[in-house]
Amino acid sequence: MNSRVPGSGYGQGRGGGRGRNSGGGYSLGGFCVCAKCGTRTPHQQGVPCTGVHCPNCGNVMIREELLRDRAK
């Protein structure tokens, strides 16, 4: 017989994670970088880098910090 009470901390371990980037946001400012050709453009607040295309090659850009974190 199971004497554990719901909510006692013995669950499946689902939830409670901090998500991508350990739950932290990237700092204001920074740059969007093209992973293909390396072009950097200033990040605009409220506009995700993945919604910006490289002015040189047309590839989708990513946040500079994210590219650096992936390289580790």
N, C-alpha and C positions, 0 to 999 in steps of 0.2 A: 504494500500500500504506500502511496506517495503522500507524505505529510507536508510537502512544500506548499506554501501559500503563494497565490499569484502576486507577482510584483516583488518577490523576495530576492531577486537577483540571480535566479538559477535558470534563466531562459535560454533561448537559442543563440543569443549574442547578436541578434540583428539590430541594426540601427545604432545610433550613438556615435557613428563615425564622423570624422570631420570633413570628408569629401576630398575633392581635388585640392592640391596645394595645401594640404593639412588644414583646410578651413580658412586660411589667411588670404587676403586679397593682395594684389600687387600694388605697389606704391603709385601715387599720382605721378603723372608725367611718364617718363620712360619712352621707349621706342617700340615700334612694330618693325619686325625684321622678316625679310623674305628668306625662307630656308633654302631656296633654290639658288639665288644669285647673291644674297647677302645685303641687299639694299635696305637701308634703315630710313624710316620716316617717323616723325614725332607722333606719339600716341595721343589721340584726342579723347578726353574724358567722356564717357557715355557711349563711345563707339568701339565695339570689340575689334581687336586686330584681325580676327578671322573674318570680319565683314569687309575688310579692306584688301584690295588687290594691288600687287606690286606695280608701280608705274613703269618699270623696265621690262619685266617678263610676263606680267599678268597672273603670276602665281598668288595663291592666298597667303597673306602674311600672318605671323604669329607674334605673340608678346616676347620681347627680348628676354625677360626673366624666365619665361617658360622654356625657351630654347636653351638657355644656360642651365636650367635645372635638369633638362633631359640629357645634357652632355655629361653630367656627373656620373 
